[in-house]
């Protein structure tokens, strides 16, 4: 059995109020709240989405 994905939390728990996205990890508030109830597959998907959000945010802020 594979290990569950680790939380992408980096300890910078601050929400961008415009889109309810954590500026530290890129997760939506709803994803953070549901994390403990997600399957490994759902967690992996959230990690990928969060990383894509952070990449987009970095490109936008340049």
mmCIF file of the N, C-alpha and C atoms, coordinates in Angstrom:
data_MODEL
# 
_entry.id   MODEL 
# 
loop_
_atom_site.group_PDB 
_atom_site.id 
_atom_site.type_symbol 
_atom_site.label_atom_id 
_atom_site.label_alt_id 
_atom_site.label_comp_id 
_atom_site.label_asym_id 
_atom_site.label_entity_id 
_atom_site.label_seq_id 
_atom_site.pdbx_PDB_ins_code 
_atom_site.Cartn_x 
_atom_site.Cartn_y 
_atom_site.Cartn_z 
_atom_site.occupancy 
_atom_site.B_iso_or_equiv 
_atom_site.pdbx_formal_charge 
_atom_site.auth_seq_id 
_atom_site.auth_comp_id 
_atom_site.auth_asym_id 
_atom_site.auth_atom_id 
_atom_site.pdbx_PDB_model_num 
ATOM 1   N N  . UNK A 1 1  ? 0.843   -1.175 0.000   1.00 0.00 ? 1  UNK A N  1 
ATOM 2   C CA . UNK A 1 1  ? 0.000   0.000  0.000   1.00 0.00 ? 1  UNK A CA 1 
ATOM 3   C C  . UNK A 1 1  ? 0.891   1.242  0.000   1.00 0.00 ? 1  UNK A C  1 
ATOM 4   N N  . UNK A 1 2  ? 0.565   2.219  -0.841  1.00 0.00 ? 2  UNK A N  1 
ATOM 5   C CA . UNK A 1 2  ? 1.397   3.415  -0.929  1.00 0.00 ? 2  UNK A CA 1 
ATOM 6   C C  . UNK A 1 2  ? 1.083   4.375  0.212   1.00 0.00 ? 2  UNK A C  1 
ATOM 7   N N  . UNK A 1 3  ? 2.078   5.196  0.493   1.00 0.00 ? 3  UNK A N  1 
ATOM 8   C CA . UNK A 1 3  ? 1.915   6.197  1.545   1.00 0.00 ? 3  UNK A CA 1 
ATOM 9   C C  . UNK A 1 3  ? 0.957   7.298  1.071   1.00 0.00 ? 3  UNK A C  1 
ATOM 10  N N  . UNK A 1 4  ? 0.137   7.815  1.978   1.00 0.00 ? 4  UNK A N  1 
ATOM 11  C CA . UNK A 1 4  ? -0.731  8.927  1.577   1.00 0.00 ? 4  UNK A CA 1 
ATOM 12  C C  . UNK A 1 4  ? 0.101   10.165 1.265   1.00 0.00 ? 4  UNK A C  1 
ATOM 13  N N  . UNK A 1 5  ? -0.344  10.973 0.307   1.00 0.00 ? 5  UNK A N  1 
ATOM 14  C CA . UNK A 1 5  ? 0.389   12.196 -0.008  1.00 0.00 ? 5  UNK A CA 1 
ATOM 15  C C  . UNK A 1 5  ? 0.474   13.093 1.218   1.00 0.00 ? 5  UNK A C  1 
ATOM 16  N N  . UNK A 1 6  ? 1.623   13.694 1.415   1.00 0.00 ? 6  UNK A N  1 
ATOM 17  C CA . UNK A 1 6  ? 1.791   14.627 2.507   1.00 0.00 ? 6  UNK A CA 1 
ATOM 18  C C  . UNK A 1 6  ? 1.059   15.925 2.193   1.00 0.00 ? 6  UNK A C  1 
ATOM 19  N N  . UNK A 1 7  ? 0.614   16.581 3.222   1.00 0.00 ? 7  UNK A N  1 
ATOM 20  C CA . UNK A 1 7  ? -0.037  17.874 3.045   1.00 0.00 ? 7  UNK A CA 1 
ATOM 21  C C  . UNK A 1 7  ? 0.946   18.844 2.410   1.00 0.00 ? 7  UNK A C  1 
ATOM 22  N N  . UNK A 1 8  ? 0.484   19.654 1.463   1.00 0.00 ? 8  UNK A N  1 
ATOM 23  C CA . UNK A 1 8  ? 1.361   20.639 0.846   1.00 0.00 ? 8  UNK A CA 1 
ATOM 24  C C  . UNK A 1 8  ? 1.578   21.878 1.727   1.00 0.00 ? 8  UNK A C  1 
ATOM 25  N N  . UNK A 1 9  ? 1.022   21.867 2.919   1.00 0.00 ? 9  UNK A N  1 
ATOM 26  C CA . UNK A 1 9  ? 1.132   23.014 3.823   1.00 0.00 ? 9  UNK A CA 1 
ATOM 27  C C  . UNK A 1 9  ? 2.605   23.336 4.086   1.00 0.00 ? 9  UNK A C  1 
ATOM 28  N N  . UNK A 1 10 ? 2.926   24.635 3.986   1.00 0.00 ? 10 UNK A N  1 
ATOM 29  C CA . UNK A 1 10 ? 4.290   25.089 4.249   1.00 0.00 ? 10 UNK A CA 1 
ATOM 30  C C  . UNK A 1 10 ? 4.337   26.039 5.449   1.00 0.00 ? 10 UNK A C  1 
ATOM 31  N N  . UNK A 1 11 ? 3.236   26.088 6.187   1.00 0.00 ? 11 UNK A N  1 
ATOM 32  C CA . UNK A 1 11 ? 3.195   26.900 7.392   1.00 0.00 ? 11 UNK A CA 1 
ATOM 33  C C  . UNK A 1 11 ? 2.968   28.381 7.167   1.00 0.00 ? 11 UNK A C  1 
ATOM 34  N N  . UNK A 1 12 ? 2.596   28.757 5.963   1.00 0.00 ? 12 UNK A N  1 
ATOM 35  C CA . UNK A 1 12 ? 2.237   30.148 5.654   1.00 0.00 ? 12 UNK A CA 1 
ATOM 36  C C  . UNK A 1 12 ? 0.734   30.150 5.393   1.00 0.00 ? 12 UNK A C  1 
ATOM 37  N N  . UNK A 1 13 ? -0.019  30.057 6.443   1.00 0.00 ? 13 UNK A N  1 
ATOM 38  C CA . UNK A 1 13 ? -1.466  29.865 6.338   1.00 0.00 ? 13 UNK A CA 1 
ATOM 39  C C  . UNK A 1 13 ? -2.177  31.206 6.272   1.00 0.00 ? 13 UNK A C  1 
ATOM 40  N N  . UNK A 1 14 ? -2.171  31.773 5.076   1.00 0.00 ? 14 UNK A N  1 
ATOM 41  C CA . UNK A 1 14 ? -2.807  33.059 4.838   1.00 0.00 ? 14 UNK A CA 1 
ATOM 42  C C  . UNK A 1 14 ? -3.636  32.948 3.565   1.00 0.00 ? 14 UNK A C  1 
ATOM 43  N N  . UNK A 1 15 ? -4.913  33.298 3.671   1.00 0.00 ? 15 UNK A N  1 
ATOM 44  C CA . UNK A 1 15 ? -5.790  33.200 2.512   1.00 0.00 ? 15 UNK A CA 1 
ATOM 45  C C  . UNK A 1 15 ? -5.785  34.477 1.691   1.00 0.00 ? 15 UNK A C  1 
ATOM 46  N N  . UNK A 1 16 ? -5.749  34.295 0.385   1.00 0.00 ? 16 UNK A N  1 
ATOM 47  C CA . UNK A 1 16 ? -6.006  35.374 -0.552  1.00 0.00 ? 16 UNK A CA 1 
ATOM 48  C C  . UNK A 1 16 ? -7.526  35.493 -0.588  1.00 0.00 ? 16 UNK A C  1 
ATOM 49  N N  . UNK A 1 17 ? -8.049  36.559 -0.050  1.00 0.00 ? 17 UNK A N  1 
ATOM 50  C CA . UNK A 1 17 ? -9.504  36.696 0.097   1.00 0.00 ? 17 UNK A CA 1 
ATOM 51  C C  . UNK A 1 17 ? -10.232 36.826 -1.240  1.00 0.00 ? 17 UNK A C  1 
ATOM 52  N N  . UNK A 1 18 ? -9.505  37.119 -2.286  1.00 0.00 ? 18 UNK A N  1 
ATOM 53  C CA . UNK A 1 18 ? -10.130 37.235 -3.601  1.00 0.00 ? 18 UNK A CA 1 
ATOM 54  C C  . UNK A 1 18 ? -10.651 35.893 -4.084  1.00 0.00 ? 18 UNK A C  1 
ATOM 55  N N  . UNK A 1 19 ? -9.875  34.841 -3.852  1.00 0.00 ? 19 UNK A N  1 
ATOM 56  C CA . UNK A 1 19 ? -10.261 33.524 -4.376  1.00 0.00 ? 19 UNK A CA 1 
ATOM 57  C C  . UNK A 1 19 ? -10.210 32.413 -3.331  1.00 0.00 ? 19 UNK A C  1 
ATOM 58  N N  . UNK A 1 20 ? -10.087 32.769 -2.044  1.00 0.00 ? 20 UNK A N  1 
ATOM 59  C CA . UNK A 1 20 ? -10.040 31.782 -0.951  1.00 0.00 ? 20 UNK A CA 1 
ATOM 60  C C  . UNK A 1 20 ? -8.962  30.725 -1.152  1.00 0.00 ? 20 UNK A C  1 
ATOM 61  N N  . UNK A 1 21 ? -7.812  31.157 -1.657  1.00 0.00 ? 21 UNK A N  1 
ATOM 62  C CA . UNK A 1 21 ? -6.670  30.277 -1.876  1.00 0.00 ? 21 UNK A CA 1 
ATOM 63  C C  . UNK A 1 21 ? -5.563  30.627 -0.892  1.00 0.00 ? 21 UNK A C  1 
ATOM 64  N N  . UNK A 1 22 ? -4.957  29.620 -0.285  1.00 0.00 ? 22 UNK A N  1 
ATOM 65  C CA . UNK A 1 22 ? -3.839  29.844 0.617   1.00 0.00 ? 22 UNK A CA 1 
ATOM 66  C C  . UNK A 1 22 ? -2.632  30.290 -0.197  1.00 0.00 ? 22 UNK A C  1 
ATOM 67  N N  . UNK A 1 23 ? -2.016  31.388 0.212   1.00 0.00 ? 23 UNK A N  1 
ATOM 68  C CA . UNK A 1 23 ? -0.855  31.880 -0.532  1.00 0.00 ? 23 UNK A CA 1 
ATOM 69  C C  . UNK A 1 23 ? 0.389   31.047 -0.247  1.00 0.00 ? 23 UNK A C  1 
ATOM 70  N N  . UNK A 1 24 ? 0.345   30.209 0.777   1.00 0.00 ? 24 UNK A N  1 
ATOM 71  C CA . UNK A 1 24 ? 1.479   29.353 1.104   1.00 0.00 ? 24 UNK A CA 1 
ATOM 72  C C  . UNK A 1 24 ? 1.488   28.055 0.317   1.00 0.00 ? 24 UNK A C  1 
ATOM 73  N N  . UNK A 1 25 ? 0.341   27.365 0.299   1.00 0.00 ? 25 UNK A N  1 
ATOM 74  C CA . UNK A 1 25 ? 0.301   26.035 -0.322  1.00 0.00 ? 25 UNK A CA 1 
ATOM 75  C C  . UNK A 1 25 ? -0.513  25.965 -1.607  1.00 0.00 ? 25 UNK A C  1 
ATOM 76  N N  . UNK A 1 26 ? -1.335  26.952 -1.866  1.00 0.00 ? 26 UNK A N  1 
ATOM 77  C CA . UNK A 1 26 ? -2.114  26.968 -3.101  1.00 0.00 ? 26 UNK A CA 1 
ATOM 78  C C  . UNK A 1 26 ? -3.447  26.250 -3.029  1.00 0.00 ? 26 UNK A C  1 
ATOM 79  N N  . UNK A 1 27 ? -3.769  25.702 -1.867  1.00 0.00 ? 27 UNK A N  1 
ATOM 80  C CA . UNK A 1 27 ? -5.056  25.001 -1.759  1.00 0.00 ? 27 UNK A CA 1 
ATOM 81  C C  . UNK A 1 27 ? -6.195  25.982 -1.512  1.00 0.00 ? 27 UNK A C  1 
ATOM 82  N N  . UNK A 1 28 ? -7.373  25.594 -1.977  1.00 0.00 ? 28 UNK A N  1 
ATOM 83  C CA . UNK A 1 28 ? -8.582  26.343 -1.674  1.00 0.00 ? 28 UNK A CA 1 
ATOM 84  C C  . UNK A 1 28 ? -8.972  26.084 -0.230  1.00 0.00 ? 28 UNK A C  1 
ATOM 85  N N  . UNK A 1 29 ? -9.705  27.001 0.358   1.00 0.00 ? 29 UNK A N  1 
ATOM 86  C CA . UNK A 1 29 ? -10.164 26.831 1.726   1.00 0.00 ? 29 UNK A CA 1 
ATOM 87  C C  . UNK A 1 29 ? -10.958 25.536 1.866   1.00 0.00 ? 29 UNK A C  1 
ATOM 88  N N  . UNK A 1 30 ? -11.786 25.227 0.892   1.00 0.00 ? 30 UNK A N  1 
ATOM 89  C CA . UNK A 1 30 ? -12.582 23.988 0.935   1.00 0.00 ? 30 UNK A CA 1 
ATOM 90  C C  . UNK A 1 30 ? -11.695 22.745 0.896   1.00 0.00 ? 30 UNK A C  1 
ATOM 91  N N  . UNK A 1 31 ? -10.586 22.807 0.166   1.00 0.00 ? 31 UNK A N  1 
ATOM 92  C CA . UNK A 1 31 ? -9.658  21.672 0.092   1.00 0.00 ? 31 UNK A CA 1 
ATOM 93  C C  . UNK A 1 31 ? -8.924  21.482 1.412   1.00 0.00 ? 31 UNK A C  1 
ATOM 94  N N  . UNK A 1 32 ? -8.560  22.585 2.042   1.00 0.00 ? 32 UNK A N  1 
ATOM 95  C CA . UNK A 1 32 ? -7.887  22.508 3.342   1.00 0.00 ? 32 UNK A CA 1 
ATOM 96  C C  . UNK A 1 32 ? -8.832  21.874 4.364   1.00 0.00 ? 32 UNK A C  1 
ATOM 97  N N  . UNK A 1 33 ? -10.074 22.322 4.358   1.00 0.00 ? 33 UNK A N  1 
ATOM 98  C CA . UNK A 1 33 ? -11.056 21.831 5.324   1.00 0.00 ? 33 UNK A CA 1 
ATOM 99  C C  . UNK A 1 33 ? -11.363 20.347 5.125   1.00 0.00 ? 33 UNK A C  1 
ATOM 100 N N  . UNK A 1 34 ? -11.343 19.878 3.894   1.00 0.00 ? 34 UNK A N  1 
ATOM 101 C CA . UNK A 1 34 ? -11.709 18.490 3.594   1.00 0.00 ? 34 UNK A CA 1 
ATOM 102 C C  . UNK A 1 34 ? -10.522 17.530 3.588   1.00 0.00 ? 34 UNK A C  1 
ATOM 103 N N  . UNK A 1 35 ? -9.296  18.038 3.727   1.00 0.00 ? 35 UNK A N  1 
ATOM 104 C CA . UNK A 1 35 ? -8.084  17.236 3.571   1.00 0.00 ? 35 UNK A CA 1 
ATOM 105 C C  . UNK A 1 35 ? -8.121  15.931 4.362   1.00 0.00 ? 35 UNK A C  1 
ATOM 106 N N  . UNK A 1 36 ? -8.496  15.986 5.615   1.00 0.00 ? 36 UNK A N  1 
ATOM 107 C CA . UNK A 1 36 ? -8.440  14.793 6.469   1.00 0.00 ? 36 UNK A CA 1 
ATOM 108 C C  . UNK A 1 36 ? -9.446  13.722 6.052   1.00 0.00 ? 36 UNK A C  1 
ATOM 109 N N  . UNK A 1 37 ? -10.437 14.086 5.268   1.00 0.00 ? 37 UNK A N  1 
ATOM 110 C CA . UNK A 1 37 ? -11.452 13.126 4.823   1.00 0.00 ? 37 UNK A CA 1 
ATOM 111 C C  . UNK A 1 37 ? -11.236 12.652 3.382   1.00 0.00 ? 37 UNK A C  1 
ATOM 112 N N  . UNK A 1 38 ? -10.203 13.148 2.730   1.00 0.00 ? 38 UNK A N  1 
ATOM 113 C CA . UNK A 1 38 ? -9.949  12.797 1.326   1.00 0.00 ? 38 UNK A CA 1 
ATOM 114 C C  . UNK A 1 38 ? -9.227  11.467 1.198   1.00 0.00 ? 38 UNK A C  1 
ATOM 115 N N  . UNK A 1 39 ? -9.492  10.810 0.075   1.00 0.00 ? 39 UNK A N  1 
ATOM 116 C CA . UNK A 1 39 ? -8.748  9.594  -0.264  1.00 0.00 ? 39 UNK A CA 1 
ATOM 117 C C  . UNK A 1 39 ? -7.355  10.000 -0.744  1.00 0.00 ? 39 UNK A C  1 
ATOM 118 N N  . UNK A 1 40 ? -6.459  9.043  -0.846  1.00 0.00 ? 40 UNK A N  1 
ATOM 119 C CA . UNK A 1 40 ? -5.112  9.324  -1.356  1.00 0.00 ? 40 UNK A CA 1 
ATOM 120 C C  . UNK A 1 40 ? -5.166  9.911  -2.760  1.00 0.00 ? 40 UNK A C  1 
ATOM 121 N N  . UNK A 1 41 ? -6.060  9.390  -3.586  1.00 0.00 ? 41 UNK A N  1 
ATOM 122 C CA . UNK A 1 41 ? -6.192  9.891  -4.953  1.00 0.00 ? 41 UNK A CA 1 
ATOM 123 C C  . UNK A 1 41 ? -6.669  11.349 -4.954  1.00 0.00 ? 41 UNK A C  1 
ATOM 124 N N  . UNK A 1 42 ? -7.635  11.654 -4.114  1.00 0.00 ? 42 UNK A N  1 
ATOM 125 C CA . UNK A 1 42 ? -8.123  13.027 -4.019  1.00 0.00 ? 42 UNK A CA 1 
ATOM 126 C C  . UNK A 1 42 ? -7.024  13.959 -3.522  1.00 0.00 ? 42 UNK A C  1 
ATOM 127 N N  . UNK A 1 43 ? -6.257  13.512 -2.545  1.00 0.00 ? 43 UNK A N  1 
ATOM 128 C CA . UNK A 1 43 ? -5.155  14.326 -2.033  1.00 0.00 ? 43 UNK A CA 1 
ATOM 129 C C  . UNK A 1 43 ? -4.113  14.584 -3.115  1.00 0.00 ? 43 UNK A C  1 
ATOM 130 N N  . UNK A 1 44 ? -3.791  13.553 -3.884  1.00 0.00 ? 44 UNK A N  1 
ATOM 131 C CA . UNK A 1 44 ? -2.830  13.727 -4.984  1.00 0.00 ? 44 UNK A CA 1 
ATOM 132 C C  . UNK A 1 44 ? -3.337  14.749 -5.987  1.00 0.00 ? 44 UNK A C  1 
ATOM 133 N N  . UNK A 1 45 ? -4.624  14.661 -6.318  1.00 0.00 ? 45 UNK A N  1 
ATOM 134 C CA . UNK A 1 45 ? -5.218  15.624 -7.249  1.00 0.00 ? 45 UNK A CA 1 
ATOM 135 C C  . UNK A 1 45 ? -5.151  17.042 -6.699  1.00 0.00 ? 45 UNK A C  1 
ATOM 136 N N  . UNK A 1 46 ? -5.466  17.202 -5.424  1.00 0.00 ? 46 UNK A N  1 
ATOM 137 C CA . UNK A 1 46 ? -5.416  18.518 -4.793  1.00 0.00 ? 46 UNK A CA 1 
ATOM 138 C C  . UNK A 1 46 ? -3.989  19.060 -4.815  1.00 0.00 ? 46 UNK A C  1 
ATOM 139 N N  . UNK A 1 47 ? -3.014  18.215 -4.546  1.00 0.00 ? 47 UNK A N  1 
ATOM 140 C CA . UNK A 1 47 ? -1.615  18.649 -4.575  1.00 0.00 ? 47 UNK A CA 1 
ATOM 141 C C  . UNK A 1 47 ? -1.233  19.164 -5.961  1.00 0.00 ? 47 UNK A C  1 
ATOM 142 N N  . UNK A 1 48 ? -1.674  18.471 -6.995  1.00 0.00 ? 48 UNK A N  1 
ATOM 143 C CA . UNK A 1 48 ? -1.379  18.899 -8.367  1.00 0.00 ? 48 UNK A CA 1 
ATOM 144 C C  . UNK A 1 48 ? -2.062  20.219 -8.687  1.00 0.00 ? 48 UNK A C  1 
ATOM 145 N N  . UNK A 1 49 ? -3.329  20.348 -8.304  1.00 0.00 ? 49 UNK A N  1 
ATOM 146 C CA . UNK A 1 49 ? -4.062  21.585 -8.547  1.00 0.00 ? 49 UNK A CA 1 
ATOM 147 C C  . UNK A 1 49 ? -3.444  22.752 -7.779  1.00 0.00 ? 49 UNK A C  1 
ATOM 148 N N  . UNK A 1 50 ? -3.070  22.501 -6.536  1.00 0.00 ? 50 UNK A N  1 
ATOM 149 C CA . UNK A 1 50 ? -2.477  23.550 -5.708  1.00 0.00 ? 50 UNK A CA 1 
ATOM 150 C C  . UNK A 1 50 ? -1.152  24.025 -6.302  1.00 0.00 ? 50 UNK A C  1 
ATOM 151 N N  . UNK A 1 51 ? -0.340  23.097 -6.761  1.00 0.00 ? 51 UNK A N  1 
ATOM 152 C CA . UNK A 1 51 ? 0.941   23.464 -7.380  1.00 0.00 ? 51 UNK A CA 1 
ATOM 153 C C  . UNK A 1 51 ? 0.706   24.299 -8.637  1.00 0.00 ? 51 UNK A C  1 
ATOM 154 N N  . UNK A 1 52 ? -0.300  23.925 -9.421  1.00 0.00 ? 52 UNK A N  1 
ATOM 155 C CA . UNK A 1 52 ? -0.613  24.686 -10.637 1.00 0.00 ? 52 UNK A CA 1 
ATOM 156 C C  . UNK A 1 52 ? -1.095  26.092 -10.278 1.00 0.00 ? 52 UNK A C  1 
ATOM 157 N N  . UNK A 1 53 ? -1.878  26.216 -9.215  1.00 0.00 ? 53 UNK A N  1 
ATOM 158 C CA . UNK A 1 53 ? -2.335  27.545 -8.779  1.00 0.00 ? 53 UNK A CA 1 
ATOM 159 C C  . UNK A 1 53 ? -1.156  28.418 -8.357  1.00 0.00 ? 53 UNK A C  1 
ATOM 160 N N  . UNK A 1 54 ? -0.225  27.844 -7.608  1.00 0.00 ? 54 UNK A N  1 
ATOM 161 C CA . UNK A 1 54 ? 0.943   28.608 -7.176  1.00 0.00 ? 54 UNK A CA 1 
ATOM 162 C C  . UNK A 1 54 ? 1.792   29.030 -8.367  1.00 0.00 ? 54 UNK A C  1 
ATOM 163 N N  . UNK A 1 55 ? 1.968   28.137 -9.339  1.00 0.00 ? 55 UNK A N  1 
ATOM 164 C CA . UNK A 1 55 ? 2.727   28.485 -10.546 1.00 0.00 ? 55 UNK A CA 1 
ATOM 165 C C  . UNK A 1 55 ? 2.055   29.636 -11.290 1.00 0.00 ? 55 UNK A C  1 
ATOM 166 N N  . UNK A 1 56 ? 0.738   29.559 -11.423 1.00 0.00 ? 56 UNK A N  1 
ATOM 167 C CA . UNK A 1 56 ? -0.009  30.613 -12.108 1.00 0.00 ? 56 UNK A CA 1 
ATOM 168 C C  . UNK A 1 56 ? 0.119   31.933 -11.347 1.00 0.00 ? 56 UNK A C  1 
ATOM 169 N N  . UNK A 1 57 ? 0.032   31.856 -10.032 1.00 0.00 ? 57 UNK A N  1 
ATOM 170 C CA . UNK A 1 57 ? 0.161   33.048 -9.201  1.00 0.00 ? 57 UNK A CA 1 
ATOM 171 C C  . UNK A 1 57 ? 1.542   33.693 -9.376  1.00 0.00 ? 57 UNK A C  1 
ATOM 172 N N  . UNK A 1 58 ? 2.577   32.877 -9.411  1.00 0.00 ? 58 UNK A N  1 
ATOM 173 C CA . UNK A 1 58 ? 3.936   33.404 -9.579  1.00 0.00 ? 58 UNK A CA 1 
ATOM 174 C C  . UNK A 1 58 ? 4.112   34.057 -10.956 1.00 0.00 ? 58 UNK A C  1 
ATOM 175 N N  . UNK A 1 59 ? 3.547   33.427 -11.986 1.00 0.00 ? 59 UNK A N  1 
ATOM 176 C CA . UNK A 1 59 ? 3.640   34.011 -13.342 1.00 0.00 ? 59 UNK A CA 1 
ATOM 177 C C  . UNK A 1 59 ? 2.881   35.318 -13.422 1.00 0.00 ? 59 UNK A C  1 
ATOM 178 N N  . UNK A 1 60 ? 1.750   35.399 -12.758 1.00 0.00 ? 60 UNK A N  1 
ATOM 179 C CA . UNK A 1 60 ? 0.919   36.604 -12.779 1.00 0.00 ? 60 UNK A CA 1 
ATOM 180 C C  . UNK A 1 60 ? 1.583   37.746 -12.029 1.00 0.00 ? 60 UNK A C  1 
ATOM 181 N N  . UNK A 1 61 ? 2.291   37.428 -10.955 1.00 0.00 ? 61 UNK A N  1 
ATOM 182 C CA . UNK A 1 61 ? 2.896   38.464 -10.110 1.00 0.00 ? 61 UNK A CA 1 
ATOM 183 C C  . UNK A 1 61 ? 4.252   38.943 -10.592 1.00 0.00 ? 61 UNK A C  1 
ATOM 184 N N  . UNK A 1 62 ? 4.752   38.419 -11.689 1.00 0.00 ? 62 UNK A N  1 
ATOM 185 C CA . UNK A 1 62 ? 6.071   38.849 -12.191 1.00 0.00 ? 62 UNK A CA 1 
ATOM 186 C C  . UNK A 1 62 ? 6.001   40.191 -12.839 1.00 0.00 ? 62 UNK A C  1 
# 
